[in-house]
Amino acid sequence: MDSAAVNLCFPLELPDFRPWCKQQGLAPFHVLLCAVLRSVLKIENFRWRLLDGEVFRIDRLRPSFTVVNHHNDLNFAQFAWTDDLREFVTRGIAAREEAGAMTELNATYRTMSAREAKEQVFVTCIPWLAFTSIQHPSISLAHPDIPSFAWGKFRDAGGGRLELPFSVQAHHGFVDGFHIHQLAQQVAAELEAMMA
């Protein structure tokens, strides 16, 4: 196929974790980012990658997300993984500030080996829009093996829940709708566990 990508956009319902974040002094975006990335590591199909025609499994993630810089240009924030939520948020905020202050494109990925670059997932947040579809860019339409995620504007869903548009793009040879469903459930479970 010319494109092996599967791309689903859907309303993701989650526990409303924003009041808890406020009580804890934690940024909601970074808490959700942590929940999504923890979920990626727990759903096996999101860990498969391609390199030089071979399939392999990643063992860790390098968090990466888009940032609007001071000139209203997009840049990429990247930081080292940690399992500790507070440290994850601290590192994420520091990476956001660093990328936001850059006047040129963050080229950290150029220092990574080809295999290390595959340890990323691509994340963007569009908090201004309740989008219903999105097309993620990819280096190769035939090998979109690094998953891409996007989420948009939160809305109250009642009963202590919130809803946001959520998009998942991944290689259809590894991931299908069932695995995306599992990911959605796992993200909610991760947030519940954080707030417990």
C-alpha positions as protocol buffer text, in pm:
chain_id: "A"
residue {
  index: 1
  type: MET
  ca { x: 0 y: 0 z: 0 }
}
residue {
  index: 2
  type: ASP
  ca { x: 114 y: 356 z: -62 }
}
residue {
  index: 3
  type: SER
  ca { x: 21 y: 438 z: 296 }
}
residue {
  index: 4
  type: ALA
  ca { x: 24 y: 189 z: 582 }
}
residue {
  index: 5
  type: ALA
  ca { x: -118 y: 444 z: 827 }
}
residue {
  index: 6
  type: VAL
  ca { x: -437 y: 403 z: 1024 }
}
residue {
  index: 7
  type: ASN
  ca { x: -568 y: 732 z: 1161 }
}
residue {
  index: 8
  type: LEU
  ca { x: -866 y: 751 z: 1395 }
}
residue {
  index: 9
  type: CYS
  ca { x: -1012 y: 1064 z: 1551 }
}
residue {
  index: 10
  type: PHE
  ca { x: -1269 y: 1019 z: 1825 }
}
residue {
  index: 11
  type: PRO
  ca { x: -1410 y: 1187 z: 2135 }
}
residue {
  index: 12
  type: LEU
  ca { x: -1205 y: 1053 z: 2426 }
}
residue {
  index: 13
  type: GLU
  ca { x: -1389 y: 1051 z: 2758 }
}
residue {
  index: 14
  type: LEU
  ca { x: -1172 y: 1069 z: 3068 }
}
residue {
  index: 15
  type: PRO
  ca { x: -1209 y: 1135 z: 3438 }
}
residue {
  index: 16
  type: ASP
  ca { x: -1191 y: 1511 z: 3491 }
}
residue {
  index: 17
  type: PHE
  ca { x: -837 y: 1527 z: 3626 }
}
residue {
  index: 18
  type: ARG
  ca { x: -809 y: 1908 z: 3606 }
}
residue {
  index: 19
  type: PRO
  ca { x: -925 y: 1979 z: 3967 }
}
residue {
  index: 20
  type: TRP
  ca { x: -678 y: 1718 z: 4095 }
}
residue {
  index: 21
  type: CYS
  ca { x: -399 y: 1876 z: 3889 }
}
residue {
  index: 22
  type: LYS
  ca { x: -481 y: 2216 z: 4036 }
}
residue {
  index: 23
  type: GLN
  ca { x: -469 y: 2075 z: 4390 }
}
residue {
  index: 24
  type: GLN
  ca { x: -136 y: 1907 z: 4318 }
}
residue {
  index: 25
  type: GLY
  ca { x: 14 y: 2205 z: 4135 }
}
residue {
  index: 26
  type: LEU
  ca { x: 63 y: 1998 z: 3818 }
}
residue {
  index: 27
  type: ALA
  ca { x: 6 y: 2115 z: 3460 }
}
residue {
  index: 28
  type: PRO
  ca { x: -287 y: 1921 z: 3305 }
}
residue {
  index: 29
  type: PHE
  ca { x: -121 y: 1893 z: 2962 }
}
residue {
  index: 30
  type: HIS
  ca { x: 186 y: 1725 z: 3109 }
}
residue {
  index: 31
  type: VAL
  ca { x: -21 y: 1495 z: 3330 }
}
residue {
  index: 32
  type: LEU
  ca { x: -221 y: 1383 z: 3026 }
}
residue {
  index: 33
  type: LEU
  ca { x: 101 y: 1347 z: 2825 }
}
residue {
  index: 34
  type: CYS
  ca { x: 239 y: 1118 z: 3096 }
}
residue {
  index: 35
  type: ALA
  ca { x: -83 y: 912 z: 3098 }
}
residue {
  index: 36
  type: VAL
  ca { x: -76 y: 876 z: 2718 }
}
residue {
  index: 37
  type: LEU
  ca { x: 292 y: 776 z: 2708 }
}
residue {
  index: 38
  type: ARG
  ca { x: 256 y: 530 z: 2995 }
}
residue {
  index: 39
  type: SER
  ca { x: -33 y: 378 z: 2801 }
}
residue {
  index: 40
  type: VAL
  ca { x: 178 y: 348 z: 2486 }
}
residue {
  index: 41
  type: LEU
  ca { x: 430 y: 144 z: 2683 }
}
residue {
  index: 42
  type: LYS
  ca { x: 156 y: -85 z: 2816 }
}
residue {
  index: 43
  type: ILE
  ca { x: -16 y: -155 z: 2481 }
}
residue {
  index: 44
  type: GLU
  ca { x: 238 y: -379 z: 2308 }
}
residue {
  index: 45
  type: ASN
  ca { x: 131 y: -297 z: 1953 }
}
residue {
  index: 46
  type: PHE
  ca { x: 233 y: 67 z: 1994 }
}
residue {
  index: 47
  type: ARG
  ca { x: 591 y: -40 z: 2072 }
}
residue {
  index: 48
  type: TRP
  ca { x: 673 y: -196 z: 1734 }
}
residue {
  index: 49
  type: ARG
  ca { x: 893 y: -8 z: 1488 }
}
residue {
  index: 50
  type: LEU
  ca { x: 1065 y: -60 z: 1153 }
}
residue {
  index: 51
  type: LEU
  ca { x: 1433 y: 1 z: 1082 }
}
residue {
  index: 52
  type: ASP
  ca { x: 1619 y: -111 z: 770 }
}
residue {
  index: 53
  type: GLY
  ca { x: 1334 y: -346 z: 680 }
}
residue {
  index: 54
  type: GLU
  ca { x: 1336 y: -517 z: 1020 }
}
residue {
  index: 55
  type: VAL
  ca { x: 1067 y: -504 z: 1287 }
}
residue {
  index: 56
  type: PHE
  ca { x: 1178 y: -443 z: 1645 }
}
residue {
  index: 57
  type: ARG
  ca { x: 1024 y: -350 z: 1980 }
}
residue {
  index: 58
  type: ILE
  ca { x: 1118 y: -34 z: 2166 }
}
residue {
  index: 59
  type: ASP
  ca { x: 1184 y: -65 z: 2539 }
}
residue {
  index: 60
  type: ARG
  ca { x: 1157 y: 302 z: 2633 }
}
residue {
  index: 61
  type: LEU
  ca { x: 1014 y: 630 z: 2509 }
}
residue {
  index: 62
  type: ARG
  ca { x: 1168 y: 971 z: 2449 }
}
residue {
  index: 63
  type: PRO
  ca { x: 888 y: 1221 z: 2515 }
}
residue {
  index: 64
  type: SER
  ca { x: 843 y: 1473 z: 2235 }
}
residue {
  index: 65
  type: PHE
  ca { x: 569 y: 1730 z: 2176 }
}
residue {
  index: 66
  type: THR
  ca { x: 507 y: 2045 z: 1976 }
}
residue {
  index: 67
  type: VAL
  ca { x: 540 y: 2391 z: 2129 }
}
residue {
  index: 68
  type: VAL
  ca { x: 447 y: 2733 z: 1997 }
}
residue {
  index: 69
  type: ASN
  ca { x: 754 y: 2954 z: 2039 }
}
residue {
  index: 70
  type: HIS
  ca { x: 774 y: 3328 z: 2103 }
}
residue {
  index: 71
  type: HIS
  ca { x: 742 y: 3401 z: 1730 }
}
residue {
  index: 72
  type: ASN
  ca { x: 428 y: 3183 z: 1696 }
}
residue {
  index: 73
  type: ASP
  ca { x: 628 y: 2919 z: 1509 }
}
residue {
  index: 74
  type: LEU
  ca { x: 612 y: 2552 z: 1602 }
}
residue {
  index: 75
  type: ASN
  ca { x: 905 y: 2379 z: 1762 }
}
residue {
  index: 76
  type: PHE
  ca { x: 966 y: 2045 z: 1928 }
}
residue {
  index: 77
  type: ALA
  ca { x: 1021 y: 1986 z: 2297 }
}
residue {
  index: 78
  type: GLN
  ca { x: 1209 y: 1670 z: 2392 }
}
residue {
  index: 79
  type: PHE
  ca { x: 1317 y: 1539 z: 2729 }
}
residue {
  index: 80
  type: ALA
  ca { x: 1437 y: 1227 z: 2907 }
}
residue {
  index: 81
  type: TRP
  ca { x: 1178 y: 981 z: 3036 }
}
residue {
  index: 82
  type: THR
  ca { x: 1109 y: 934 z: 3405 }
}
residue {
  index: 83
  type: ASP
  ca { x: 843 y: 718 z: 3573 }
}
residue {
  index: 84
  type: ASP
  ca { x: 798 y: 972 z: 3853 }
}
residue {
  index: 85
  type: LEU
  ca { x: 497 y: 1191 z: 3766 }
}
residue {
  index: 86
  type: ARG
  ca { x: 622 y: 1508 z: 3936 }
}
residue {
  index: 87
  type: GLU
  ca { x: 966 y: 1478 z: 3776 }
}
residue {
  index: 88
  type: PHE
  ca { x: 802 y: 1400 z: 3439 }
}
residue {
  index: 89
  type: VAL
  ca { x: 598 y: 1722 z: 3462 }
}
residue {
  index: 90
  type: THR
  ca { x: 903 y: 1922 z: 3574 }
}
residue {
  index: 91
  type: ARG
  ca { x: 1112 y: 1792 z: 3283 }
}
residue {
  index: 92
  type: GLY
  ca { x: 825 y: 1849 z: 3038 }
}
residue {
  index: 93
  type: ILE
  ca { x: 779 y: 2210 z: 3147 }
}
residue {
  index: 94
  type: ALA
  ca { x: 1154 y: 2275 z: 3125 }
}
residue {
  index: 95
  type: ALA
  ca { x: 1161 y: 2124 z: 2774 }
}
residue {
  index: 96
  type: ARG
  ca { x: 860 y: 2338 z: 2674 }
}
residue {
  index: 97
  type: GLU
  ca { x: 1034 y: 2654 z: 2798 }
}
residue {
  index: 98
  type: GLU
  ca { x: 1359 y: 2564 z: 2622 }
}
residue {
  index: 99
  type: ALA
  ca { x: 1184 y: 2487 z: 2290 }
}
residue {
  index: 100
  type: GLY
  ca { x: 966 y: 2796 z: 2322 }
}
residue {
  index: 101
  type: ALA
  ca { x: 1274 y: 3018 z: 2356 }
}
residue {
  index: 102
  type: MET
  ca { x: 1451 y: 2872 z: 2052 }
}
residue {
  index: 103
  type: THR
  ca { x: 1463 y: 3084 z: 1738 }
}
residue {
  index: 104
  type: GLU
  ca { x: 1549 y: 2788 z: 1514 }
}
residue {
  index: 105
  type: LEU
  ca { x: 1404 y: 2441 z: 1486 }
}
residue {
  index: 106
  type: ASN
  ca { x: 1507 y: 2211 z: 1771 }
}
residue {
  index: 107
  type: ALA
  ca { x: 1744 y: 1965 z: 1605 }
}
residue {
  index: 108
  type: THR
  ca { x: 1802 y: 1739 z: 1907 }
}
residue {
  index: 109
  type: TYR
  ca { x: 1676 y: 1445 z: 1701 }
}
residue {
  index: 110
  type: ARG
  ca { x: 1981 y: 1485 z: 1474 }
}
residue {
  index: 111
  type: THR
  ca { x: 2202 y: 1372 z: 1762 }
}
residue {
  index: 112
  type: MET
  ca { x: 2006 y: 1047 z: 1799 }
}
residue {
  index: 113
  type: SER
  ca { x: 2094 y: 723 z: 1630 }
}
residue {
  index: 114
  type: ALA
  ca { x: 1833 y: 590 z: 1385 }
}
residue {
  index: 115
  type: ARG
  ca { x: 1719 y: 342 z: 1651 }
}
residue {
  index: 116
  type: GLU
  ca { x: 1700 y: 607 z: 1924 }
}
residue {
  index: 117
  type: ALA
  ca { x: 1485 y: 825 z: 1697 }
}
residue {
  index: 118
  type: LYS
  ca { x: 1237 y: 538 z: 1678 }
}
residue {
  index: 119
  type: GLU
  ca { x: 1191 y: 561 z: 2057 }
}
residue {
  index: 120
  type: GLN
  ca { x: 973 y: 868 z: 2008 }
}
residue {
  index: 121
  type: VAL
  ca { x: 604 y: 915 z: 1961 }
}
residue {
  index: 122
  type: PHE
  ca { x: 486 y: 1244 z: 1817 }
}
residue {
  index: 123
  type: VAL
  ca { x: 241 y: 1448 z: 2023 }
}
residue {
  index: 124
  type: THR
  ca { x: 60 y: 1770 z: 1953 }
}
residue {
  index: 125
  type: CYS
  ca { x: -210 y: 1951 z: 2143 }
}
residue {
  index: 126
  type: ILE
  ca { x: -456 y: 2188 z: 1974 }
}
residue {
  index: 127
  type: PRO
  ca { x: -639 y: 2325 z: 2280 }
}
residue {
  index: 128
  type: TRP
  ca { x: -823 y: 2593 z: 2084 }
}
residue {
  index: 129
  type: LEU
  ca { x: -1019 y: 2351 z: 1861 }
}
residue {
  index: 130
  type: ALA
  ca { x: -1262 y: 2066 z: 1907 }
}
residue {
  index: 131
  type: PHE
  ca { x: -1140 y: 1911 z: 1581 }
}
residue {
  index: 132
  type: THR
  ca { x: -1308 y: 1614 z: 1418 }
}
residue {
  index: 133
  type: SER
  ca { x: -1022 y: 1502 z: 1194 }
}
residue {
  index: 134
  type: ILE
  ca { x: -649 y: 1555 z: 1154 }
}
residue {
  index: 135
  type: GLN
  ca { x: -381 y: 1429 z: 916 }
}
residue {
  index: 136
  type: HIS
  ca { x: -43 y: 1385 z: 1080 }
}
residue {
  index: 137
  type: PRO
  ca { x: 269 y: 1437 z: 872 }
}
residue {
  index: 138
  type: SER
  ca { x: 500 y: 1140 z: 841 }
}
residue {
  index: 139
  type: ILE
  ca { x: 847 y: 1091 z: 697 }
}
residue {
  index: 140
  type: SER
  ca { x: 731 y: 796 z: 488 }
}
residue {
  index: 141
  type: LEU
  ca { x: 372 y: 719 z: 394 }
}
residue {
  index: 142
  type: ALA
  ca { x: 471 y: 357 z: 348 }
}
residue {
  index: 143
  type: HIS
  ca { x: 629 y: 327 z: 695 }
}
residue {
  index: 144
  type: PRO
  ca { x: 444 y: 545 z: 949 }
}
residue {
  index: 145
  type: ASP
  ca { x: 578 y: 333 z: 1234 }
}
residue {
  index: 146
  type: ILE
  ca { x: 627 y: 612 z: 1489 }
}
residue {
  index: 147
  type: PRO
  ca { x: 278 y: 674 z: 1632 }
}
residue {
  index: 148
  type: SER
  ca { x: 137 y: 1026 z: 1631 }
}
residue {
  index: 149
  type: PHE
  ca { x: -117 y: 1156 z: 1882 }
}
residue {
  index: 150
  type: ALA
  ca { x: -313 y: 1479 z: 1897 }
}
residue {
  index: 151
  type: TRP
  ca { x: -577 y: 1610 z: 2130 }
}
residue {
  index: 152
  type: GLY
  ca { x: -785 y: 1923 z: 2133 }
}
residue {
  index: 153
  type: LYS
  ca { x: -1017 y: 2138 z: 2338 }
}
residue {
  index: 154
  type: PHE
  ca { x: -1149 y: 1986 z: 2661 }
}
residue {
  index: 155
  type: ARG
  ca { x: -1521 y: 2005 z: 2740 }
}
residue {
  index: 156
  type: ASP
  ca { x: -1713 y: 1904 z: 3050 }
}
residue {
  index: 157
  type: ALA
  ca { x: -1898 y: 1577 z: 2997 }
}
residue {
  index: 158
  type: GLY
  ca { x: -2085 y: 1581 z: 3331 }
}
residue {
  index: 159
  type: GLY
  ca { x: -2055 y: 1341 z: 3621 }
}
residue {
  index: 160
  type: GLY
  ca { x: -1691 y: 1423 z: 3691 }
}
residue {
  index: 161
  type: ARG
  ca { x: -1588 y: 1342 z: 3332 }
}
residue {
  index: 162
  type: LEU
  ca { x: -1442 y: 1543 z: 3049 }
}
residue {
  index: 163
  type: GLU
  ca { x: -1423 y: 1483 z: 2676 }
}
residue {
  index: 164
  type: LEU
  ca { x: -1169 y: 1591 z: 2419 }
}
residue {
  index: 165
  type: PRO
  ca { x: -1105 y: 1516 z: 2053 }
}
residue {
  index: 166
  type: PHE
  ca { x: -825 y: 1262 z: 2030 }
}
residue {
  index: 167
  type: SER
  ca { x: -637 y: 1136 z: 1726 }
}
residue {
  index: 168
  type: VAL
  ca { x: -416 y: 832 z: 1690 }
}
residue {
  index: 169
  type: GLN
  ca { x: -210 y: 759 z: 1380 }
}
residue {
  index: 170
  type: ALA
  ca { x: 0 y: 444 z: 1367 }
}
residue {
  index: 171
  type: HIS
  ca { x: 124 y: 173 z: 1134 }
}
residue {
  index: 172
  type: HIS
  ca { x: -173 y: -46 z: 1043 }
}
residue {
  index: 173
  type: GLY
  ca { x: 55 y: -349 z: 1028 }
}
residue {
  index: 174
  type: PHE
  ca { x: 96 y: -313 z: 1406 }
}
residue {
  index: 175
  type: VAL
  ca { x: -212 y: -125 z: 1525 }
}
residue {
  index: 176
  type: ASP
  ca { x: -580 y: -141 z: 1440 }
}
residue {
  index: 177
  type: GLY
  ca { x: -900 y: -2 z: 1592 }
}
residue {
  index: 178
  type: PHE
  ca { x: -900 y: -256 z: 1876 }
}
residue {
  index: 179
  type: HIS
  ca { x: -557 y: -144 z: 1995 }
}
residue {
  index: 180
  type: ILE
  ca { x: -663 y: 220 z: 1975 }
}
residue {
  index: 181
  type: HIS
  ca { x: -964 y: 128 z: 2190 }
}
residue {
  index: 182
  type: GLN
  ca { x: -727 y: -39 z: 2438 }
}
residue {
  index: 183
  type: LEU
  ca { x: -510 y: 272 z: 2442 }
}
residue {
  index: 184
  type: ALA
  ca { x: -812 y: 495 z: 2515 }
}
residue {
  index: 185
  type: GLN
  ca { x: -913 y: 271 z: 2806 }
}
residue {
  index: 186
  type: GLN
  ca { x: -558 y: 264 z: 2938 }
}
residue {
  index: 187
  type: VAL
  ca { x: -523 y: 644 z: 2932 }
}
residue {
  index: 188
  type: ALA
  ca { x: -837 y: 671 z: 3149 }
}
residue {
  index: 189
  type: ALA
  ca { x: -703 y: 400 z: 3381 }
}
residue {
  index: 190
  type: GLU
  ca { x: -367 y: 578 z: 3413 }
}
residue {
  index: 191
  type: LEU
  ca { x: -538 y: 903 z: 3513 }
}
residue {
  index: 192
  type: GLU
  ca { x: -757 y: 720 z: 3766 }
}
residue {
  index: 193
  type: ALA
  ca { x: -449 y: 557 z: 3917 }
}
residue {
  index: 194
  type: MET
  ca { x: -266 y: 890 z: 3942 }
}
residue {
  index: 195
  type: MET
  ca { x: -556 y: 1046 z: 4129 }
}
residue {
  index: 196
  type: ALA
  ca { x: -606 y: 750 z: 4366 }
}
